[in-house]
Amino acid sequence: MRALPATVLAVCGLLASACGSAGSGGSAAGQAAPAAAREQASASSSPMRKGPEAKPLDGKVIVIDPGHNGANYRHPKEINRQVNILTQRKACDTTGTATNSGYSEAAYTWDVSKRMVKILEGRGATVKLTRDSNNGVGPCIDRRAAIGNEAKADAAISVHADGSNNTGHRGFHIIMPKKIDGPVDKVVGASSKLGIAVRDAYRKGTGLPYSNYIGKNALNYRSDIGGLNLSTVPKILFESGNMRNPGEAAKFQDPKFRQKIALALANGLQHYLNT
């Protein structure tokens, strides 16, 4: 999530199927029904057949916020504009970080987020992204929060990866909001539950460790993250790991592992929403 200088980066519900009544087929009263009629009568008296099964996330709205944007580094004036996040003023957005080989955080978060959309929509959710490409600028952190609020999301997640220059730093962590006497206060508890659900699913699904340098058991509560401070829906900021750690960087650059990451995050969101 740490910014690099611009110069460096240059189940729908169950349905009952009506069963037709077995007719007498013109038989006289008291006469045994023909075999076909008896079978039809037996079918009509059995439990109603099920229609398409409900999907686990039917009716749920999820907002995914892919961190940064691919062209941010070209527009320093725009992304450095200060916005009010209630506890202080911060830059509209940043460039994000990158692996030592140049794979950007913005490209990584965009790819993982698109994979998550496909998985979650397949499970019945309505999913909204805070940006529609990786070749634009922003949006600003306050707008990213507003998109989740306007959607009345049941859950929102910002997808990021960290950029510690200490290559011994490894592991993932989750940033969650604190109470600030602001709009986020009413969802601090729910956001914490969301964070724990995602943490557990990510650890199980990817095998990546908890961060060895930030937070406790991969959980970090902060009051200086604009996208969280301004949220009125349960929301977390997820740091996938350290892009400067060679082992984690290699995983993040592997499409198959990014699919594993997306699936783990989707599972965490589903667990939260279904409990």
C-alpha positions in Angstrom: 0.0 0.0 0.0 3.0 2.4 0.5 3.2 4.9 -2.3 6.2 5.0 -4.6 7.4 8.3 -6.0 6.0 9.1 -9.4 9.5 9.2 -10.8 10.2 5.7 -9.6 7.1 4.2 -11.2 7.3 6.5 -14.4 -30.1 -19.1 -5.0 -33.2 -18.0 -5.8 -35.8 -19.6 -3.3 -37.0 -23.2 -3.6 -39.9 -23.5 -6.0 -42.7 -26.0 -5.8 -43.5 -27.8 -9.1 -47.2 -28.5 -9.4 -48.0 -32.2 -9.9 -51.1 -33.0 -12.0 -53.8 -35.1 -10.4 -54.1 -38.6 -11.8 -57.4 -38.9 -13.6 -59.6 -42.0 -13.6 -59.0 -42.5 -17.3 -62.8 -43.3 -17.6 -62.6 -46.3 -15.1 -65.8 -47.3 -13.4 -66.1 -46.5 -9.7 -64.2 -48.9 -7.6 -62.2 -50.2 -10.6 -58.4 -50.4 -10.2 -56.6 -47.7 -12.1 -54.3 -48.7 -14.9 -50.6 -48.9 -14.1 -49.7 -45.6 -15.7 -52.4 -43.8 -13.8 -51.3 -45.4 -10.5 -47.7 -44.2 -11.2 -49.0 -40.7 -11.9 -51.0 -40.7 -8.7 -48.0 -41.8 -6.7 -45.9 -39.0 -8.1 -48.6 -36.4 -7.3 -48.7 -37.5 -3.7 -44.9 -37.4 -3.2 -43.0 -34.4 -1.8 -43.0 -31.4 -4.2 -40.0 -31.3 -6.5 -37.4 -28.6 -6.0 -36.7 -25.9 -8.5 -33.3 -24.2 -8.9 -31.5 -24.0 -5.5 -30.8 -20.7 -3.8 -27.4 -19.2 -4.3 -25.6 -18.4 -1.0 -25.2 -14.7 -1.7 -28.6 -13.9 -3.2 -29.7 -10.4 -2.3 -26.3 -9.3 -0.9 -24.5 -6.2 -2.2 -20.7 -6.2 -2.1 -18.4 -3.3 -3.0 -14.8 -4.1 -3.9 -12.3 -1.3 -4.0 -9.1 -2.1 -6.0 -6.4 0.0 -4.5 -4.8 2.9 -6.5 -5.0 3.1 -10.3 -2.6 2.4 -13.1 -2.2 6.0 -14.3 -2.0 7.7 -10.9 1.7 8.3 -11.3 1.1 10.4 -14.4 -1.1 12.8 -12.5 0.7 13.9 -9.3 -1.2 17.1 -8.9 -4.5 15.4 -9.0 -3.7 12.6 -6.7 -1.8 14.8 -4.2 -4.9 17.0 -3.7 -5.8 16.9 0.0 -9.2 15.6 1.1 -10.9 15.6 4.5 -11.0 12.2 6.2 -12.4 13.6 9.5 -9.3 12.9 11.6 -7.0 14.7 9.3 -6.4 15.7 5.7 -4.7 13.2 3.3 -3.8 12.9 -0.3 -6.7 12.0 -2.7 -4.8 8.8 -3.6 -1.3 7.5 -4.1 0.6 5.5 -6.7 0.8 2.4 -4.6 3.9 0.2 -4.5 5.3 -2.5 -6.8 7.5 -5.6 -6.8 11.2 -5.2 -7.4 10.5 -6.5 -11.0 8.0 -3.7 -11.6 4.6 -5.5 -11.2 2.5 -2.7 -9.7 0.1 -2.8 -6.8 -2.5 -1.2 -9.0 -2.3 -3.9 -11.6 -2.4 -6.6 -8.9 -5.4 -5.2 -7.0 -7.3 -4.8 -10.3 -6.7 -8.4 -11.4 -7.6 -9.9 -8.0 -10.7 -7.7 -7.7 -12.0 -8.7 -11.2 -11.5 -12.4 -10.2 -13.5 -11.8 -7.0 -16.3 -10.2 -9.0 -16.7 -13.3 -11.1 -16.7 -15.6 -8.1 -19.1 -13.5 -6.0 -21.6 -12.9 -8.8 -21.6 -16.6 -9.5 -22.7 -17.0 -5.9 -25.6 -14.6 -6.4 -24.2 -11.3 -5.1 -24.5 -7.9 -6.7 -20.9 -6.6 -6.9 -19.8 -3.1 -7.6 -16.2 -1.9 -8.2 -14.9 1.6 -7.2 -13.0 1.9 -10.5 -13.7 0.4 -14.0 -10.2 0.1 -15.4 -6.5 0.2 -14.5 -5.5 3.0 -16.9 -7.2 5.9 -15.2 -6.7 8.1 -12.1 -8.2 7.7 -8.7 -11.0 8.0 -7.6 -10.1 9.8 -4.4 -10.3 8.0 -1.1 -13.4 9.9 0.0 -15.2 8.9 -3.3 -14.2 5.3 -2.8 -16.0 5.3 0.6 -19.0 7.1 -0.9 -19.5 4.4 -3.6 -19.9 1.8 -0.8 -22.2 4.0 1.1 -24.4 4.8 -1.9 -24.7 1.1 -2.8 -25.8 0.4 0.8 -23.3 -2.4 0.7 -23.6 -5.4 3.0 -19.8 -5.5 3.0 -17.0 -3.6 1.4 -13.3 -4.4 1.0 -10.4 -2.4 -0.2 -7.8 -4.7 -1.8 -4.1 -3.7 -1.4 -0.6 -5.1 -1.0 2.1 -3.6 1.2 5.5 -2.3 0.1 7.9 -2.5 3.1 11.5 -2.1 1.9 12.6 -4.6 4.5 12.5 -7.8 2.5 12.4 -9.8 5.7 8.9 -8.3 6.4 6.3 -10.8 5.2 2.7 -11.8 5.7 -0.7 -10.2 5.3 -2.7 -8.0 7.6 -6.1 -6.4 7.7 -6.8 -2.7 8.6 -10.1 -2.1 10.4 -11.7 1.2 11.6 -11.7 2.7 15.0 -14.4 4.8 16.5 -13.7 8.5 15.7 -17.0 10.2 16.7 -17.9 9.9 13.0 -20.1 8.0 10.6 -18.0 4.9 10.8 -18.7 4.4 14.5 -21.9 2.4 14.0 -20.1 -0.2 11.8 -16.9 -0.6 13.7 -18.1 -3.8 15.3 -19.4 -5.3 12.1 -16.2 -4.3 10.3 -14.1 -6.1 12.9 -16.2 -9.3 12.4 -15.7 -8.9 8.6 -12.0 -8.5 9.1 -11.7 -11.7 11.2 -13.8 -13.7 8.7 -11.6 -12.6 5.8 -8.4 -13.1 7.8 -9.3 -16.7 8.6 -10.4 -17.5 5.1 -7.3 -16.0 3.5 -4.9 -17.9 5.9 -6.7 -21.1 5.1 -7.0 -20.6 1.4 -3.5 -19.3 0.6 -1.3 -20.5 3.4 0.3 -17.1 3.7 1.3 -16.1 7.2 0.1 -13.3 9.4 2.3 -10.2 9.1 5.4 -10.3 11.2 5.7 -6.5 11.3 2.3 -4.9 11.5 -0.7 -5.6 13.7 -1.4 -8.4 16.1 -2.6 -11.7 14.6 -2.9 -9.9 11.3 -5.4 -7.3 12.7 -4.6 -3.6 12.8 -7.1 -1.0 14.0 -6.5 2.5 12.7 -8.2 5.9 12.5 -6.2 7.5 9.7 -7.6 5.6 6.7 -10.0 7.7 4.7 -11.8 4.9 3.0 -12.7 3.5 6.4 -13.3 6.7 8.4 -15.9 7.8 5.9 -17.7 4.5 5.5 -21.2 3.9 6.8 -21.1 0.2 5.8 -19.0 -2.6 7.2 -15.6 -2.2 5.5 -12.0 -3.3 5.8 -8.7 -2.6 4.0 -6.9 -5.8 3.1 -3.1 -5.9 2.7 -2.3 -9.1 0.9 1.3 -9.3 1.9 4.6 -7.5 1.1 5.3 -7.0 -2.6 9.0 -6.4 -1.8 9.4 -9.8 -0.2 10.7 -12.0 -3.0 8.7 -15.1 -2.0 5.4 -13.2 -1.7 6.1 -11.1 -4.8 6.5 -14.3 -6.8 3.1 -15.5 -5.6 1.4 -12.2 -6.4 2.8 -12.3 -10.0 1.4 -15.8 -10.6 -2.1 -15.8 -12.1 -3.0 -19.1 -10.5 -2.1 -17.8 -7.1 -4.1 -14.6 -7.7 -7.1 -16.8 -8.4 -6.4 -18.6 -5.1 -6.3 -15.2 -3.4 -9.6 -14.1 -5.0 -11.3 -17.3 -4.0 -10.1 -17.0 -0.4 -11.3 -13.4 -0.1 -14.6 -14.3 -1.6 -15.0 -17.2 0.9 -14.2 -14.8 3.8 -16.9 -12.3 2.6 -19.4 -15.1 2.2 -18.7 -16.4 5.7 -19.3 -13.0 7.2 -22.5 -12.4 5.2 -24.0 -15.8 6.0 -23.3 -15.7 9.8 
